[in-house]
Amino acid sequence: MASIGVSEIFSDPDFLSNFKILRRRWSVNEFGENVLGSTVILASGVVEPNCAEAAAILGEGVRLDDVLRVWYNGRLFACSDEIYSDVIVFDGKQYIVEKVDNYLNWGDGYCLAYCVLNRAKG
């Protein structure tokens, strides 16, 4: 089955939205202690809020207004044993990346991330 190249939408301002990526990683400070730090990345991509397909993929218990689907011309990370999930800050709200489909080998390389609203206080 042929794949459709969607890389050109990343240069079309009609489709793009600006957002921030908070990338959290462990590092070791000068005292030998593990410290969780974060890097802020200013990014742009295609953001689909209230996406029914994302809610269906992420499963029961996820409300439609709590999800985003993000197409990003780069790499995003979901939680694993070694790393924390990236956090997408869009429209003043923080969304945690729950699932990532990488298409880094197609076109200019991109990924599709399914994100859920972070309701944690603090």
Secondary structure, 3 states (H helix, E strand, C coil): CCCCCCHHHHHCCCCCEEEEEEEEEEEECCCCCEEEEEEEEEEEEEEEECCHHHHHHHCCCCCHHHEEEEEECCCCCCCCCCCCCCEEEECCEEEEEEEEEEECCCCCCEEEEEEEECCCCC
